[in-house]
C-alpha cells in the first residue's frame, strides 16, 4: 500500500501503528492519542525514558534500540524528524511495502475532521497550548490534545477526548505545522530560530506565512499577539484581505483582546465575544508578563471556540503549568531549584523577569546550557544581553544535539568571558553537569533561587544539587 492510499481509518481502533522514535515529545504524544482511540501501538527508541515507560503502562509494545525484527506487520510506520531513511526499521518497512510517514504527513489522517485549535510561535506555544487544553477540559468540553510537554494538572502530554476540538502545538521544526488546517490558530510571536532548518529569518517568515494560509479563508480565525511586531504584521496582512483575524496584547491598547496585570497575579481581561464586549477578572496561574500574554491568548482562543469568558477565566487559576516551563523541582535548605526549557535569548530574558516577580529578594543563579552550535552562533549578541536580571550566571558545556562545532564557534568559556566583559555579569564556565552541580552545592546559600535554562540534559543538575543539599549521596 502506498501512503496516498491511507485514510483516517488507519489511525482508528483496530489498526496497528509502529512508531520509530517513540520516546520523543512529539511521537510519544501521538502514541497516547492512538492508544486512547484503541489503536494497537508499538515503537522503538535508542534508549528508554519516562515517556516510553508510561506508554508501556498504557499497553504499547516498546523496544529499546532499532531493529528490523521490531516490526510486526503494522498498517503504518511513523518516524520522527531525527530518524534517517537508513534506519533498519524504516528500510524493513519500505521493503515490505508498509507506508512510512513523518509527523507532517500523518497529522491530517490523525486529526481527521476534528476542529483544530493550533498554537504556533517561537516562544510560548507549549504553555499556551496547554492552557487552552486545560481550560476546555475544566469547562467540560473534553478536547483531544497534543502538547510539547507534560501538563502538571493531568500528568500527560496528549489525550484522546470525546469533544470535537483537537488542540495541538504547531511546531515549525521540519515544517510539521504545514500538516495542519486549523479553524482557530494562535500566533504568539515570531523570531529567528532553528537556523539548521531556517538559515535566514526570511525563510522562517515564509514558513509561518504558509501556515497562516492553511487557516480556512473565511471559516477560520487567526489570533495573533499585537505586542509582537512580526505577529502583528502577519495579522494585519490577513485582516486586510477580509479574513477573520483577532489580536491580543498586554501592551497594545488597540488589540481586540487586552489584559492588564495588577501586581504579580491579578489579571483584568477585556475582549469581544460574539460581537459583544466582555470583561472578566482572574488570577494569573504562572508568573511573568509573557505568561499574562499566554493566558490572554488562551482565553481569546477558547472564546472563539464558544466558551463564555467568565467560565474560562474562572478555570484559569487552577492551571499548574507544564514540565520544564518554570517548573519548581524542589526546595532544600532554603534553596529553590527551577527547571525551564528556555533556550532562546528572548525566552531567557522573559523567564528571568518572572523569577524576579516571584522571588523579588532572592539571589538568582542562572545556569545556562547552550543548545546547539548553530543557535548559539546566530543569536550570540542577544544571548550576551539576556542575563542582566541574574546575580550569577553559570554556563555549562554546550549541548550540541545533532550538530558538531564549526571552526570559530565560541566555546562555553568564551561565552562566559563575553558575559563578563560585555554585559558586566558575574559569569563562569562551570564545566559538565556533574561539575556544575558540585559548584552550586558549594556556593549557593539559603534564600537563593537556581534556574536551569536548558532544552537538553541540564535538569540533571537540579536533581544532583537537591540531593547534595539534602545530604543524599
N, C-alpha and C positions, 0 to 999 in steps of 0.2 A: 504493500500500500504506500502511496506517495503522501507527502504532507498535505497536498491540496485536496486529498480525499477525506481528510479528518473532519469531524463535526464535533459539536459540543457534547454529543453522547459519549465520546471517548474520554471525557473528563467528568462523567457522572457515575452513579452507583453501578457496580458490576464490571467496570473497566479495571485494567491494571496499568499503572503508570510507574515507570522506573526513573529515578532522578539521580543524575551524576553531579556530585557537589551538593548533596542534600543537607549538609551541616551549615551552609551559609545562611545569612539572614533572609535573603530573597527566596531561595529554594526551599528552606525549611518552612517558610510561611505558606508557600503554595502547597506543600505536603500536608500541612494542617487543614487547609481548606478542602483538599481532596479527601482526606480521611473523614472529615465531617460529613462529606457527601456519600460516604460508603464506597469510595474507590479503594481498591487494593493498591497500596503504595509500598514500593521497595526503593532502596537507594544506597549510594556509597559515597564515601569521602575519604580523603587521605588520613584523617585522624578523627576519632570520635570526640564529641563535645557535649555540652549540656543540651543543645538542641537535638542532637541525634538520640540522646538518652530519652528525652521527652517524647520524641516521635516513636521510638521503640515501645515506650509505655502505652502509647495510643494504638499500637498494633502494626506499625510499619516494620518491614524486614530491612535491617540495616547491616551493611557490610563495611568493614574497615579496610581501606585500600581498594584499588581499582583492578578488576579482572574480568575477562570475558565471561567467566563462569558465574558471575553475579547476575547476569541476565537470565530470566526465566520466562521467556515468551511474553513480554509486556506488549500492550497495544501501542504504547508511545514511550519514547525516551526523552526526558527533558534534561538540558545541560545548562550549567551556569556559565557566566561570561568567562570564567577562568579556565574552563575545560577546552582543550585543544582537539582538533579533528583526529589527532594521532592517539588519543586516549583509547585504551584497549576496549572499553565498553562501547564507545562510540563506533569504533571500527567493526566490532562484532554486530552491533545493531544495523549498521549500514549494509554489511554483508548479508544479513538475513532479511533485508527489506523492511525493517522496522523504522517508522518515521522518527527522526531526531530533530527536536525543536529547541530553540533558545527561548528565554522568557518573553521577548517581544513577540515572537511568533505564536507562543502558546496563550498569551493573555486574551486575545479575542475569543478563543474557544473556552477558556476558563471562566470568563466573566459572562459570556452568553448575552442574554437580553436584560441583564440587571441594569439598574440605574447607577451609573458610575459617578462617584464623587472622588476626584483625583486631586492630589496636592503636589505641586511642583515648586522648585525654587532651589537656590544654592544653600540657603540656611533655613532651618525651622520646619522643614517639611515633615520630619518624623513626629515632632511634638504636635504639630497642627493636625496631622492625620490621626494620631492617637486621640487628640481632643475631640475631633468630630465623631470618631467611633464611640468614644466614651459617652458623649452627650446623646447620641442616638440610642445607645443601649440603656442609659439611665432614664430616658423619656419613653421607653417601651417600643422602640422601632426595630430592635433586633437586627442590626445590619450584619452582612459579611464584611470582613476587613482583612487587609494585609498592611502591616506596619513594619518599618525597618528596625524595630527594637521591641523589646518585651514591655507590654503595658503592666505597670506595677499593680493596678487595680485587679486585673484578670489573670496575670501570670502567663499570658500568651502573646504571640506576635501576629496571630491570624486566627480567623474563626469563620465557620460556615454558619450564617444566620438564616432565619426564616423570612426576614423582611426583603423588600425589593432593592434596597440600597447596597452597593458594594463600595466601600471606602478603601482607597488604595493610595499608597505613597508612590508618586510618579517619578521614578528615578531616571535621571537623564543619562546615566552612565550606560554605555553600549546602546544608547537610543531606546532603552526599554520603554519610555513613555510614549513612543510612537506606535505602540501596540494598543493604546487606549483610545476610546471615544467617549470622553466624559460629558455627562449632561451638566454637571457642576464642576468647574475647575478652579482651584485656588492657585495663585501665583504669589509666593511670599516675597521674593526678591530675585535679583539676577546679578551675579558677579562671576568673573572668570575663575574657573576651577577645572580640575581634571585635565590638565594640559596634555596628558598622554592620549586622551580621547578628542579633546578640542584644542588644537595647537594655537588657535587665536580666539580672542573674545568674539570676533565676528562669526566664527564657526559655531560657537556656543549659542549666540543670539539667534542664528538661523535655525538651530535645532529647536529652541523654545518657540520660535515663530511657527514652525511646523506642528509642534504640539498644540498650540492655540488654534491652529487651523483645523484640528481634529474635533474641536467642540462643535456640535451641531449649530448651524449658522443662525437659526432663529429660535430653536427649542432648547438651546443650552446657554449657560451663563458663565462668563469669566469673572472671578472675584480677585482683584489684584490690589497689592499694597501700594497705596498712594504715597507712603513715606519713602519708597524706593524709586529712584528716577527711572531705572530701566523697566521695572514692572509697570510703572505709571505710563511710560511711553507706549508699551505694548497694549495697555488697556485703552489708551486714547485712540490708537490706531483701529482697534476692534470697534470701539464705540462710534467712531467716525463713519464706519460702514453700516451703521444702523443695527449692529448686532448686540444682543443683551450683554451689558457689562456693568459691574459694580466695583466700587473702590472702597478701601477701608484704611484707617490710619489713626495713629495717636498724636501725630504732629501736624496733620494736614486738615485744616478746618473745612475744606471743600469736599472731603471724602463723603461718600454716601453712608458709610458706617464709621462712627467715631467712638473713641473711648478716652476717658480721662482717668488717669491714675492718681488717686489721693492717698498720700502716704505710701507705704510699701505694698499694700494689697487691696485697697478699696477701689473697685472699678465701676465707673459710671458709663453705661453704653447707650448710644443713640443710633438709630438706623431707620430703614424704611422696609416694611414688610407688607406685601400685597398692596403697594401704593400708598400705605398709610405710615405716618411717623410712629416709631415705637421707642420706648425708653425702659431701661432696667438698671438695677444695681446688683453687683455681685462681689465676691471675694476672689482675688487673683490666686489661683492654687499654687503657682510656682513663680519665683521672683524674677524681676528684671523687665525693662521696657520691651525687650524682644518677646518675652512671654505674654505681655499685655497685647502685643500685636498678634501673636499666635492665637491667643484666646479670642480676640475680636474676629479674626478670620474664621475660626471655627463656629462662632455664633452666627456670623453672616452666612456661612455655608449651610448650617442646619436650618436657618431661617428660609433660605432659598429652597430647601428640601420640603419645608412646610411645618417645621416645629415652631410653635409660638416662642418668641424671645423670652418671655417670662419663665417658661418651662426650662429652656436650655440654660438660662442664667442661673436658675435655682440649682441645676445639676453641676454647674462649673466647679464650685469649691471642692467637690468630692474627688476631683481628678488628682491622682497621686504622682503622675509623671510616668516616664519610661526609663528603662535601664540605660545607663551610660549617658543620660541627659540630666546634669545636675543631680546625680544620684548620690545620696549620702551613704557611703559604705559603712561608716561606723564612727563612734566617738570613744576614745580611750584616754584616760588620764588628762582630760581637758583638751585633747587634740581631735578636731573633726576632719575626716577624710572624705573628699567628694570626688566622684568619678564623672568626667564629662567627655563626650565624643568630639568636641570642637577640635578641628584640625585645619581651619581656615582662619586667617587673622581677624576678620570681622566677627566671627563666632567667638573667638577667644576674648576679644575686647568686650563684647556684649556680656559674656558669661562672667568675666571679672567684675563688670559693673553690677551684675546680680549678686555676686559674692559680697561686695561692699554694701549693697542694700540689705542683705540678710544678716551680715556679720559686721556691723559698722566699726567695731573697735578691735577686731581681730588682726593679728599678724598673719598676712596672707603669703603662703608659699605656693607659687605656680610651678608645676612640674610639666614640662612640655616634651613630648616625644614627637619630633618632626615626622610627618607621614609622607613618604615618597620624596625622591630627589627632585623630580620634575616640579612638584608643587612648591617645595622649599626654594628652588631656584627662581621660579616665576614670580613668587609673591614675597621675595626676600625683604624688600623695603617695608612692606606692610607688616610682616611678622615682627620686624625690629621695633615698630611703633605700637605694637599691640599689647604690651605688658606693663604699661605705665601704672596701672592700679595695683600691681603686686608689690609686696615688700621684698620678696626674694624670688628669683627665677632659677630653676634647675633645668638644664637641657640634657636629656639622655642621648644615647647614641641614636642616629637616625634610623627609623623603621622603613626599610626600602620597599617592602611588599613585593611587588612584581618587577621592581626596577634595580638596575645597577648604577652606581655613580658615574658621572662623566668627568672628564678632565676639567679642573677648575671649579667643580661644585664645592660649596662651603661645607666644612665638617661641623659637627656639633660644637667643637671647641671654637671654631671660627664664629659661629652664631653667638656663643656666649661673649666672646670678645666684642662683637659688634653691638650687642645689647649694652655692655658696659660703656663702651666708648661713644656710641652714637645716641643712645637713649638714656644713659645715666642709671641703668638698672643694676642692682646687685645680682649679677648673673654668673653662674658657674656651669661648666660641663661636668655632669655628675657620673658619667660612665654608663654601664649597663644597668639593668633593672635591679639586680642584687646590690650593686654598689650604691645606687640612688636610694634604695630603701634604707640601707645602713646609714648613709649620710643623714637622712631625715631623722632617723631614730636617735641619732646623737645630738641633733641640733634643734629640733622643734621643742616648743615648751607649751605648757598649759595656756589655753586661750588662742592657740594657733589654728588656722584653717589651711589644710593642704588640698589643693585641687589639681587633679591629674587631667591634662589635656592630651587625649590620645584616641586615634581610630585604630590603634594596633594593640600591642600586648601590655601596655603600661598599667592596666588595672592590677597586675600582679604586684606592683609597687605598693599599692594601697593595702593589699592583703598582707604583705610582708611587714609593712610598717605597723599596722594594727596589732599583728601578732607580737612584734618586738615590744611595742609599748605595753602590751598586756603581760609580757614576760613568758610568752609561749615560744618554745624553741622549735 
